[in-house]
Amino acid sequence: DSIPKPLVPLRDKPLLRHLLNYLSAAGVSRFVLCVGYKAEMIENFVRELEAPQWQITCVNSGDASMTDRLLDARPHVQGRSLICYGDTLANVDLAALRRTHDNAKNLMTLTVYPLHSPFGIVEFTESGLVTGFKEKPRLPHWINIGYMFCEAKALDLLKKHSDMPEFLETLVQQREMRIHQHEGKHLTINTEKDRQQAESDIIEFYTVMGDYGL
């Protein structure tokens, strides 16, 4: 209630700072932040950053839908873009994502991650004999974690006052979306329990970056 989710702290740094650091390590230097809820806090965060190598623009859309936020941000973006969620960290190999996108030649490539059960699974026979347990197993499904690599023409399909599922479904109907499978680390901060788990996971998460300096 007191802070926008991208500013939730992980090891004394806002989640958004971790995301910007990771994207920067992959070669990204221009960022457009779609802000609304408690936007002034994120704008202050950007003003206080000591990162002259980054070009950061905040676009405040108030309580608009996600698609309206993208439409408002679009004048600040030329050509291809990478759309990420502000409450998710994933050590997606952006070079591999771009190769997937280039090879597919579609308007959007969506990064997906294996779905894991939040519960332990009990295995048993038809007679009810328990044969084993699986602790939070991987399920035969994949979830959308963002990291969407887009051609400019993909954003032409955005409609005012629509929602993100409608936008993605339009790309599906036009057969213009492919997936990039990510099986590395993935952290989504939705609860305090998630945040506490992320505090311990984030060091392993960033090992791909070498000396990250948490």
N, C-alpha and C positions, 0 to 999 in steps of 0.2 A: 504493500500500500504506500510505502514511503519512497520507493526508488523504482525506476524503470528496469525491467529485467536485464537488459544488456549491461547495466552498471552493477549488477550483483557481484560482490567480490569473491575471487578465487585466489587464495594465497596473496592477499593484499593488493591484487590488481583487478580492475573491473573485467568481467567476461569479455566486453567489447575490446578491451586492450589486447587480450589474448588472441582474439579473432583477427584484429588488425595486424598484430605481430606475425601471426602464422601466414596470412595472405601476403604480407610484405616479404617474408622469407621466400615465398614462391614467385616473387617478382612483380606483385601488384603494388602500385603506388598511388593510384587515383581511386578515391572512394566517394560514393554518394550515400549518405545515411538518411533513410526514410524515418523520420521521427514524428511523434504525436504525443503519446502519454508522457507527461512530465518532460516535454521536449527541452525545456530550458536547462535541465540537469545534464543532458547529453551535449547540448550546445556549449555549456560551460566546460565539460570534460574535453571537448575538442579544442576550445580556446586555450586550455591549460596544458595541452600536449606539447611536449618538446620533441617534435618529429618533423623538422623542416623538409625531410625527403618525401613526405606525404602531402598530397593535395586532397583535402577533405571538404566536402560540401554537405551541409545539413539542409534537408527539405522538410519543412513542418507542414503536415497535412491534417493536423488535429486528430479527430477520431474517425477519419476516413477508412474505408476498406483497404485491404492490402493492394488490390488492383488499382484503386485510385491513387494510392501512394506511389506505385510504380509509374503511373501516368504523370503525376506531378514531378517525379524525378527524371523522367525521360529527357526533357530538354537539356539536362546536364550530362547526358551520356551519348557519345558518338560511337557508332559501330557496334561491335560485339560487347556483351556484358556478362558478368558473373553475378547471379542473385543468390545471396546467402541469408539465412535466418539469424536474427540477433541473439537468440537464446541457445544456439547450437554450435558446438565445436567438433570438428572432425578432421583428422589428418589426411584429408583427401589429397591424392597426388594430382595436383592441378595440371601438370604437363601431360599425364596420362589421360585425364579428363578431356583435355583439349584434343589429344590424338583421337580419342573415341569420337568426339564431336566432328572432327575434320573427316574422319573415315566414313561416318554415317551420312554426312551431308543433309542433315535435317535441321529444322529451325531451332530446336532445343534438345539438349542432352540433360537428363535429370539424374542426379546421383541417388542411388538407393542402397539400403543397408539391411542385412538379414534381421528379421524379427526374432527376438528372444522372449520366451515366456517370463513374466515377472514372478511366476510361481514354480515350485517344484512339481514334477509330474510323477504320478504313481502308475507303474505298469503292472498289469495283472492278467490272468487267463480268464477264459469264459466262465470257469467255475468259481472265480473270485480269488484264486490263489495269487498273492502278491509275488511278483518275480523280480522287482527292482524299483529303483528310484532314479530320476534324473533331475538334477538341481538346475532350474531355470534353463531348460534346453533351447537350442536354436530351432525355430519352427520353419516350415516350408513356405515362408512368405517373405516379401521384401517391403520396406517402408521408405517413404520419401523423406530425405534429410536435407533437402535444399541443394546448395552448390549447383545451381542450374546455369549451364553455359548456353547463352542465347545469341542468336543472330538478331540484328536490328528488326528484321521483318517479323520476328516472333512477337515483338512488342506492339506491332501494328494490329494484332488480334485482341489487344486489351480493350475492354468496354467499360465505360464510366458506370460507376455504382454496381458493378458486378462483384464477384468474389474470386478468390484464387482457384478453387476447384473448377469453376466454370471456365476460367482462362485455360487451365491445363487440359480440361476435357475438350475444348475447341482444338487444341493442338493434336490431341489423340484422334479426334474425328477427321482431321485433315492429314492424318498419318505423318505428322511432322515432329514426333518426339521419340527419342531413343533413350536408353538408360546406360548409366555407367555404374558398375557394381563396385562398392567400397566395402572392404572387409577388415579395415584397420580399426582405429579407435574412434568412438563416437560418444559424445557427452551432450545430453540435453538437460537443461536446468529448469525443471518445472516445480520442484518442491524443495524444502530445506534438506530432506534426506538426499535428494539428487545432488544438491550443492555440496553436502558433506562428503559424499562419495567422490564427486569430481575433484575435491581438494586433494584426495589421495591418488586419484588416477592421472592428474594433469602432468605430473613429472614424466611418467611413462609415455603419455600422449605426445609430448614434445621431443622425445628422444630422436625423432627423424630430423630435427633441426640442429642437432649438435649442441653447442653451448648456448642454450637459450637464455639463461640467467633469470630464473624465476625470482 
